Each structure stands twice: as structure tokens, then as C-alpha cells.
Amino acid sequence: MKARISVLLKFRAFYRLLRHRPYRMSRGEAVRTVFRLSAMHPRISTALIEWYDYGSANYLRYGGVSFRELVEQQNVPPLLAFVELDNLRKKEK
């Protein structure tokens, strides 16, 4: 719950990131993505806040895929990498 509140408090900052490069989302897409970020598993939300505040979330891994691999090797933008990891977490269940 604490991580979700933190994501919602950073709503404006995430929204601005999503509206600009490399994401370039429409207003609606950006708003939906921010709400999706706020609804992620607490471990992923906590990593998202750590990434935003400190620039690192390298320890996060689901389905044999790490945050670092998504961002550095597959060139997935960081916020979308968190969404993808949450999707992988849901598939693992």
C-alpha cells in the first residue's frame, strides 16, 4: 500500500516522462499507464520508486528476465520494463 501511494504521489512526474521521449504516449495512454504502475505488485512498485529516486532497480527479476536485461539489452524504456515485469510475475502464478 505504501508503494502504491508513493507511485500516485509521483503521478505528475511519471505522466510527464510518459508524454515525452522515448515513450511519447498520448494523454490517455500516459494516465492509464501511471494507474497501471500504481496497481503493480508492492515489490515492483518499491523497485519503481527506487529506480526513480536513485536510478537503480537491477535486482528485480521475474520469469528469468531482469529489469536490467529489459532496459539494457532489449532497449525497453524503464517504466515499460516495470509493466512487463509485472506481467511476467502474473504469468508465473
C-alpha positions in Angstrom: 0.0 0.0 0.0 2.8 2.4 0.9 4.5 1.8 -2.5 1.2 2.4 -4.3 0.7 5.7 -2.5 4.3 6.7 -3.5 3.6 6.0 -7.1 0.4 8.0 -7.0 2.3 10.9 -5.4 4.8 10.8 -8.2 1.9 10.7 -10.8 2.8 14.1 -12.3 6.5 13.2 -12.8 5.6 9.8 -14.3 3.0 11.4 -16.5 5.5 13.9 -17.9 8.0 11.1 -18.5 5.5 9.1 -20.5 4.4 12.0 -22.6 8.0 12.7 -23.8 10.8 10.7 -25.4 11.3 7.7 -25.5 7.6 6.9 -24.7 5.7 9.7 -26.5 2.3 8.4 -25.2 -1.0 10.2 -25.7 -2.6 11.8 -22.6 -4.9 8.9 -22.2 -2.2 6.3 -22.6 0.0 8.1 -20.1 -2.8 8.3 -17.5 -3.7 4.6 -17.9 0.0 3.6 -17.7 0.5 5.6 -14.4 -2.5 4.0 -12.9 -1.2 0.6 -14.0 2.1 1.4 -12.4 0.3 2.2 -9.2 -1.5 -1.1 -9.2 1.6 -3.3 -9.6 2.8 -5.8 -7.0 4.3 -4.0 -4.0 7.8 -5.4 -4.7 7.7 -4.0 -8.2 6.3 -0.6 -7.1 9.0 -0.3 -4.5 11.6 -1.0 -7.1 10.0 1.6 -9.4 10.3 4.2 -6.6 13.9 3.2 -6.0 14.7 3.5 -9.7 13.0 6.9 -9.9 14.7 8.2 -6.8 18.1 6.6 -7.0 18.4 5.3 -10.6 18.7 1.6 -9.8 16.4 -1.5 -9.8 18.9 -4.0 -11.1 17.9 -6.7 -8.5 14.4 -7.1 -9.9 13.8 -10.4 -11.8 10.7 -12.4 -12.8 10.3 -15.2 -15.3 14.1 -15.4 -15.8 14.1 -11.8 -17.0 15.7 -8.9 -15.1 14.9 -5.2 -15.2 18.5 -4.6 -16.3 18.2 -7.0 -19.2 15.0 -5.4 -20.4 16.4 -1.9 -20.3 20.0 -2.5 -21.5 19.7 -5.5 -23.8 16.2 -5.3 -25.2 16.0 -1.4 -25.2 12.7 -1.4 -23.3 12.1 2.1 -21.7 12.3 1.8 -17.9 8.7 2.5 -17.0 7.5 -0.1 -19.5 10.1 -2.6 -18.2 8.3 -2.4 -14.8 5.0 -3.1 -16.5 6.5 -6.0 -18.4 8.0 -7.5 -15.2 4.6 -7.2 -13.5 3.0 -9.1 -16.4 5.7 -11.8 -16.1 5.0 -12.0 -12.3 1.3 -12.6 -13.0 2.2 -15.3 -15.5 4.4 -17.1 -13.0 1.4 -17.7 -10.7 
